[in-house]
Amino acid sequence: MATRTRSDIESQLPTLRTEIRGEILLPDDEAYDVARSVWNGMIDRWPALIVQPTGTADVVAAVNFARESGIEIAVHGGGHNVAGYAVADDGLMLDLSAMNGVSVDREARTVRVGAGATLGDVDHETQLFGLATPLGVVSETGIAGLTLNGGYGHLSREYGLSVDNLLEVEIVTADGQVRTANEHQHEDLFWALRGGGGNFGVVTAFEYDLHDVGPEVHQVFAWYHGEEAATLLSRFREWTESAPRSTAILPFAATVPELDEFPAESWGEPAVAFLGCIRDDPDEAEAMMASLTEGSDPIADFSGPTQFEALQTLLDEDYPDGLRYYWKSTYLADLNEEVIDLMLRYNEAAPSPLSTVDIWWLGGAVADVPQDATAFWHRDKPFMLTFEANWEDPEADEANIEWAREGFAAFEELSVTGGRYGNFPGFAEDPARLLFGENYDRLVDIKGQYDPENLFHLNQNVSPRAEADS
């Protein structure tokens, strides 16, 4: 497949315009600059053209154009993409954000969602009926990337990952064909899409199973002084051994923000916070948290009954468009004293007060699924650690990335760490095998079947066999 020049590509645009009902934006168009901008402010790339499909037929035309033109294709869903895969210099940016429809089948207890939808779009429709599917924890996150890489959220311990609730997808593969993949059609492709990322085509629609959730849950969001952090995190580890699956708590080390909701004397000090929800009787929920934090006075406590949809938007303001982000992840076999000590030490050394070091509590329904049942491999670990470097000043890029990488390297020296999570990938500098474990070789075979030329390589790339062996 020969790569063609920009003039070659532009000469084909009249034909492409006849095949696409959505917008095609070029660098001179007024809307181009807004469309090329993505959530992570560090990503500043200039595609040759941006295609904004209104439906699957437009996606087919765009994929065919990219394949035949030899132009690199990047796929933008509905929201976050910390690594910046959603846009490529001199490539075709396929912006699916207009394909954001959500349709709930109340009787079947399923929801069909367009690839450009966000978590907030889905929750808004499903919560009308007191239903939800496990997605993430920030409502502005796009469902497509989140799901294809696994998908952790407040409901995962009880109902599994997003991919565990995925019933069916519609996908445009590299040959321009539209395929339906589920447990009965293209089963191998469906297996790969549940955790294999964007390697296999452009998923245009997702269908999920739904569960009874809310509309009210007990929100947990409490902040504690840094000098109590080690004790509280050690107690948390013990507490998780008996807490029910209806409980989802994410502790993180942070810096107290300079906000009126926090006492001014605490601003800027190291802290540990607990975020999540307990979907039990309110009195039982309060008793459970009291058993975890007994004897500790919070800096601020925003816990209490809330709407599930409100819980899902709680962190939106903390992750705005245009902030600069660099996130990395690894799994933990144990939340031991070494982990806690490093976590708190690096939190205090963070160059940005917006950065955090997080512990995701896993297990439960996630671990019930065999590791080879889907492409998502890392189900056997009880925790995941993430470095979230978040900052504002472009001149501080190097300091913040170095902080995250240095801290991450220190954790990798511990015997309890290993693996990667596709939605917190840094800038994809690590081998894909770290994400997919023993599922990697099967993914290579499926990649060779559906994308032998590696058209879809802007992801945690699984190369087809010829490339993988070279």
Helices and strands as residue ranges (DSSP letters): H 6-19, E 23-25, H 32-36, E 49-52, H 56-69, E 73-76, E 92-95, E 102-105, E 110-114, H 119-126, G 127-129, E 131-132, H 143-148, H 156-159, G 163-165, E 166-172, E 178-182, H 187-193, E 202-209, E 211-212, E 216-225, G 226-228, H 229-240, E 247-255, G 264-266, E 270-278, H 282-293, E 300-301, E 304-307, H 308-312, G 316-318, E 324-332, H 337-348, E 356-361, H 365-368, E 383-391, G 394-396, H 397-412, E 417-418, H 433-436, G 437-439, H 440-450, H 465-469
